[in-house]
Amino acid sequence: MNYLLVFIGGGLGSLLRFGLSQSIPNTKVYLPIATLLANTIACVVFALVMSIAQNKALFSEPVKFLLLAGFCGGLSTFSTFSNETFLMLKQGLYLYACGNILFNLCLCLAVFYWFSK
């Protein structure tokens, strides 16, 4: 049953990630906004579920599989983030690549810090 829940959650997360990438137009700014947004939303959901689960035990193990391993796993995208950053480096856009790394890392860590209070 847990495999099915991860499968369903992963599919939903992947659909949201695809929708974000299709709805946010490419701009001349070299910050991949859709990837940053997908990773940040996944961190918000993950941190929120973990925060609530630790304090009130409102989420059962199957729901955690659906939301954490499935939805957040399907939504967050380390491979796309890495590829986009690599392409920036390959094009000599070192400042943009470093900015992309810092934005993703700092924003996602800030989300977990915020929900850990």
N, C-alpha and C positions, 0 to 999 in steps of 0.2 A: 504493500500500500504506500509506503514512504517513497518508493521509486516513482510511483504514479503522481504523487503530490509534487515531487521535485520536477518531474516532467511538465506538469501543468503550470506550476509557478515559473519555471524556466521559459516556457513558451510565452507566457504573458509578459514577463520581463523583456524578452527578446523583441516582442512586438512593440512594446513601448519604446525601446531603444531604437528600433527601426523607424518608428513614427517620428521620434525626435530628430533623427538624422535627415528624414525627408522633409520635415516642416521648418527646420531652421536653415535658411539659405546660407551658402558660402559667401563670405565677405572677403575684402582685401586684408582684413585683420587676420593674422596667422594663429589665432587662438581658436582651436576647435571647440566651439561653444556646445555643440550637441553632445560630444563626448564628456566634456566637463559637467554638463547638466545631468547626463545619465549616471555618471559616477557619483555625483553629489546626491541625487535622489536615492540611489541605492544605499548610500551611507546613511541618509536620514531614516529610511525605512528600517535598515539593520539596527542602527543605534536606538531608535524608538522602540522597536520590538524587544531588544535586549534590555533596555531600561525598564520597560513595563514588566517584562517577564521576570526580572530579578526582584523587583519590588512587590509585585502583586500576584505573580504566577497566573496571569490571565490567559497565556498562550500555552496550549498543549504542545507536546512534542510534534505531532503531525502538522500543526499549524506552523511551527517553527521550520519544519522541513519545506513546507510550501513557500513561506515568505523569505526565509534566509537563504537556504541552499538553492531553492528554485528561483523565485522572483528576483532577489538581489543578485544571484549568480548570473541570471540571464540578462539583467539590466546593466550591470556594471561591465566595463569592457577594458580590461588591461591590455589586451592584444591590439585593439584599435588605438588606444592611447599611446602605446609603444610605437606602433607603426607611424602614427602622425608625428610623433616627436622625432623618430628616426628620419622621416622625410624632411623635416625642418633642418635637422643637422646636415643631411646630405646636400641640401640647397644652400648651406652656409648661413642659415638663420639661427645662429647660436643663441642669441639673446631671446628670441621667440621660443626656442626649444627649452631653454632654462625656465622661462616664464611659464610655459605650459606645465612643466614638471612641478614647479613651485605652486602654481594655482591649484592643480589637481591634488597634490599631496597636502598642502596647507588647508585647503577648504575642507577636504574629507576628514582630516584629523581634527579640525575645528568642530565639525559636526559631532564627532564622537566625544570630544571634550565637553561640548555644550550639553549633550544628553547625559553625561556622567555626573553632572552636578546634583 
